[in-house]
Every structure is written in C-alpha cells, then in structure tokens.
Amino acid sequence: MANIQSAAKRNRQTVKRTARNKVLSTRIKTLRKEVLAADEKSFKDVFSQFASAVDKAAKSNYIHKNKAINLKSKTFKAAKGQA
C-alpha cells in the first residue's frame, strides 16, 4: 500500500489502464483468430470488425499506427493464403 497520496493515485490509474488494455488486446487477438478461421462468405464482415478494432486501438495509442497497419496486412495475407 502506498504511503503517499500521489503514489496511491498512480496505482489506481494503473489498475484502470491495465484493465482497459487487457480488453483491447483480448479483442484484437480473438478477432484475428476469427478472421483466420472465417470462410469466404463471412470473411469480409469479420475482417472489417478486426480492422476497426485495430484502428481504434491505434487511435487510443494502445498500439502504434504502423503496428496497426502491419497487423491488418499480415492478417489479410495469412487469411488469403489459407483460402
């Protein structure tokens, strides 16, 4: 337990941010798996959801914008390679 008020506040902020980041990372990983497992009919919709989630994560500075672009590109190529 922190003895200083500012340290206690930083701990509270860290808990909130960790929870928010966990949700984002889990969502991106889950959607990526769905994209890779999607058939040709549902691919467009699932990939659109994945791209939206990645763009939102980049917008909120959870991931860098270049990483977002790389994620979308590599996922698309991997999904098309399986088809």
C-alpha positions, 0 to 999 in steps of 0.5 A: 500500500502506498504511503503517499497520496500521489503514489496511491493515485498512480496505482489506481490509474494503473489498475484502470489502464491495465484493465482497459488494455487487457480488453483491447488486446483480448479483442484484437487477438480473438478477432484475428483468430476469427478472421483466420478461421472465417470462410469466404462468405463471412470473411469480409464482415469479420475482417472489417470488425478486426480492422476497426478494432485495430484502428481504434486501438491505434487511435487510443495509442494502445498500439502504434499506427504502423503496428496497426497497419502491419497487423491488418496486412499480415492478417489479410495475407495469412487469411488469403493464403489459407483460402 
